[in-house]
Amino acid sequence: MNHTVDGAWAAKPKLREFARRADAMPTTVGVSRHVFATIPLPVGIELNLKLEGLTPGGSIKDKAAKEMLEAAISSGAITSGSIILESTSGNLGIALARRCAELGLPFHAVIDPNASLDAVGAMRAAGADITLVDKPDAQGGFLGTRLEKVHELCARDARYYWTDQYGNPANPRAHEKTTAPEIADSFEHIDSIYIGFGTGGTGSGVGRFMKRHRPNTKIIAIDAEGSVTFGGKPGKRHIPGLGTSQRPTNCDVTVIDDLQMVSEADAIVACRWLAKRRGLLLGGSTGSVIAGTVQHRRRRMTDQAAVCVGISPDSGEKYLSTIFNDRWVLEHFGSDPIVRGASEELEV
């Protein structure tokens, strides 16, 4: 990034330091550009799982955080006096907290009870201020309540800059520029890409790229039962990442070829199976992608020679106190996911 530092900036040490840090923001976001794990699934295919948890921030949200901050700095919307604000269930909060630490900017996260203690701890470690909202919105989720708090904070203090992962076009653009080309560069032919939809940034960005450059590749959206993003009935959800209680502006349904809804219990089963049988500790959204791929292939596909790609948004360390904790699973889902998650074969 290049930022013009005029006389007013040059005269103020704090502004000079901000400009220096903004120019020094890393142009790469990690080592995961072409790292895939090949997962044999019980529907006769191997899923090529793109491991985005290998970024410095531990998730694919590093890409969106970088793109959103760079765009706002370049436009002048973020200055050295800004406070960065976001509504987040975990991963974007971690990514923004560490990016803001690089820039010397304060970061304020609005979270809800579904954010894991580990994710909140990671945000705090990078210097984030945390506000917890615990009142469900009209749909039974927390997104509406979190956004109300964001608007309240912005109205109270003009220094706040809301990155708005739900409507900021820089979110999907990040994946058009990075994630999608990384996948395309790795495979000459791709039949289907399975992508979890939360804000819609990853799926919409990858989908737009593929519709232009690989129009025969199908984009399969994976969403959590209880999410209203695709018109489903609202319901209580416990695992952050996928699903919303109101459709995000960034969710571009025109790039989606099919939809698979997945229960959170099946997502937990897939996460535990991956850990026990494949040695991969991955997050809840990855469990949904794995379970959704199996269920979609059973329902729609018969070609066992198909080249299929899935996106794993994050690693599993942030879920040790939830998805991988027997007591937590028993409390919220009963013993069934624990039993199925320990099976030799994936049972979803």
N, C-alpha and C positions, 0 to 999 in steps of 0.2 A: 504494500500500500504506500502511496505517496501522498503526503499531506503538506499543503503549503503553509509555512509558518511565517505569518506577516510580522510587522514591527510590534503590534500590540501583544502578540503571543511571545515574541522573542524577549520582550521586556519583563516578562513575568516568569520566574523560575518554575512555578508549578505547571504553567501551561507548556513551557518548553519540555518539561519532563513527560507530560502526558503525550505530547506530539512524538517524542522519542519512543515512548513505549508503544504507541499506536503503530508507528512505522516498523517496530521490531516484532510485531505479532507474528508468530510462526506461520509460514505459508503451508506447512503440512500439519496434519492433525493426528499423526500417529503412525503405527507400523502395520495397520490392518488392511491396507489397500487391496491386497490380493491374497488374503488368507482365508481359505475355505476348509471346512471339515466335511468329509463325505460320510453321510449317515444312511446306512441301509434301513429302509422302512418296510413294515410288513404288508406292503401293497405292491411289492415287486419292483420298486424304484429305489435309486439312491438320491437323496437330497443333498445338493451342494450348498452347505450352510455358510454364508458369509459372516465371519466373526468380527463384529464391530466393537466388541468389548475390549479390544486391544489398544484403543486410543488412550492418550494420557488421562482423559477424564473418565474412562471406563465405559463409554457408551457412544452410540452413533450421534447423540445430541451434541457432541463436540463440534460437528460440522455445522449444524444449524446455529449454534451459539456464535461461532466465528463469523459466519456469513452475516448474521443479523447485526452484530456489533460493528463489523467493518462497514456495512452499508450506512448505518446510522452515524458513524464517525465521519465518513466521507461526505455525507449530506449536511453535516453540522448539527444534526439533531442531538448527538451526544457531544458534550464538551467536558472539560476537566472538572466542572462543577456538578456534573450529573450524578444521580443515584439510579442505578439500573434496577428495574423492578420486573418480576415475573411471577405468574401463577404456575406452580409446578408440583408434580407428585414425586419428583426426585431427580431424574437424570439430567434434565435441562438445567435444573437448579445447580447441580454439581458442575456442569459444564460452564455455566455463566459465572459461577463463583470463582472458578479457577481462571477463567479468561479475565474477569474483572481484577483479580489479584495481579495478573500480568500487567494490566493497564493502570493499576493504582486507583481504581474506581470502587466505591462502595456498592454492594449488591444486597438487595432485599428480596427474600423469597416468601411468597404466600403459599402455605402448604395446608394439607388436610390430614385427617387421621390415618389415611392409607399410605402415607409416606413412611418408609421404614426408618427405624432409628439409625440404621447404618447410613442411609442416604442423608438424613438430616445432620448426622455427625460429620459427614464428608463436607457438606456445605459450610457448617460452622468452622471446620478446620481451615477452610479457605477464607474465613473472615465474614461470612454472610450473616446478615440479620434475618431472623425468622419470625413470621407471624403465622400462627395456627388458627384456622377456622374449623369449627367442629359442628356447625349447623348444616344439615343436608338441604339441598335446594329442592325445588318443586318436583323434580324427577327422581329424587332419592339419592342423587350423587352429590358431589361437592363443587363441581366446576362453577356452577352459577354463583355459589356463595363466595368462592375464591375470587371470581371476577368482580363481584360487588365490592370486596375489600380492596382490590387493585384500583378500581375507579375512585373509591373513597380516599385512598392514599394520594393518588394523582391530583385530586381536587384540593387536598390539604396542603400540598407542597409542590411547587412548580419545578423543583429540581428533579423530580422523578421522571425517568424515561422508561416506559413500558415496552419491552421487546415484543410482546404479543405473538407468541408462537402459534396461536390459533388462526391469525389472520395476516401475519407478516409474510409478504411474498418471498422474502429472503430465505424463509424456512424451506419451502420446496425447491427454491432455486439452488440451495446448497447441494441437494441430492441430484438435481439435473447436472450440476457441474462436477460432482465427485462420485457419489455412490453408483449412479447408473453407468457412467463410462467405465468405472472399475469393473463392474460386472460384465459389461459388453466386451471389454478387453480380455477377459478371462475365458470366454466361451465363444466359439465360432457360431454356435447355434444354441438357442434356448427355447424350449417349448413353453414353460410356465415359470413365473416368478411369484413366490408366496410372500406377502408383505403384511405385517400387522399395521392396522390403522388406529392411531390415537389422535394426534393433531391433524394427521393427513399429510404432513410434510414429506416424510420419506416416500410413501406410496405415490403421492401426486407427482413429486419430482422425478422419481424413477419411471413412473408411468408415462409422463410427457416425453421423456427422452426416448423410451422404447417405442412409442407410437410414431415418432419421427424416424428413428434409425433402425428399429427392429419391429416392424408392424405386425409380424406374425407371432411375436411373443405375447402370450397371454398374461395379464396382470390379475392375480387372484388376491382379493382383499380378505384379510383375516380380522375378525372383530370378536369382542367378548360378549357373551350373552349378558343382557342387562344394559347394554349400550344402546343409545338412540341414534347413533351416527347414521345408520342406514335404515332408519324407520322402525327399528325393533321396539319391543315393549321395555320400558325402563325397569331396572331392577338394581338391587344392592350389589355392589362389587367391592372386593377386598384387595385385589392385586393392581398396583399402579402400572401405567404404561398404555394398555389398550383401552378403547372404549371411552365414551363421553356421555354426559347427561344433556348435551346440546351439540348439534352438528357444527364443527369448526368451519370457518370460511375457507381454510386451506384444503379441505377435503374435495378434490376434483373427481366427481363420480364418472366423468366422461372417459377417464383413462382405465376404468375398471371393467374387466371382462366377466368376472364372477365373484361371488361372495360366499365365504364360509364362516358361520358363527360357531364359536367354541365356548364350552363351559369352563369356568375357572377350575373346577375339579379336574377336568381333562388336561388343562394346562399344567397343573401341579403334578399330575401323573407323568406327563412327558418330561418335565424338568427333573424329577426324581429318577426316572428311567435313564435319561441322558447321563446323570451323575453316576449312577450305580453300574450301568452296563456299558457306557462309552467313555467314562472318565471326564466328562465335560460339565463343568459347573456354570450353568447359564441361567439367565433371568426369566421372569414370568412371561414376558412377551415372546421369548423364544419357545417356551413350552407351548404357547398358543399356536405359533407358526408350525411347530412339529405336529401337534395334534390336528390342526386344521388341514395340513397337507395330507395326512393319512385319511381323514374323513372326506376331504374333497376328492381325492383319487378314487376312493371307494364309490363315491356317489356319481362321479362324472367321467372318469377316465379308465381306459383299459390298456393303453400303450405302455408297456413296461420298459421300452427302450427310450422313453422320453427323457430329455435333459431338463431337470428341474432345479431351480435355485430358490433358496430361502434366505431371508435376512434375519440374523440374530442381533438384536439391538444392543444388548449389554451382557456383561458377565453376571455370575450368580452370587458374588460375595455380599451384595446388599440385601439378599433374601435369606440369609442364614437364620435369621430370627423369625421368619415367616414361612415361606414355601418349604424350606428344608428343616423346619422345626416341627417335630411330631405334635407337641402340645398345641401349637398354633393351628395346625391343620385339623386336629381333632376338635378343637373348639369351634372352628368355622365350617368344616366340611365333613366331619366324622372320620371313621377309620378307612373308608373305601379308597381314597386316593393314596394312602400309605401302603395298603396292600397291593393295589395295582401297580404303584410306582416301583415296587420291589420285584415285579415279575421279570422273568427272563425275556419274554417278548413284550413289546409295547402294546398295552391294552387301552385304547381310547376309542 
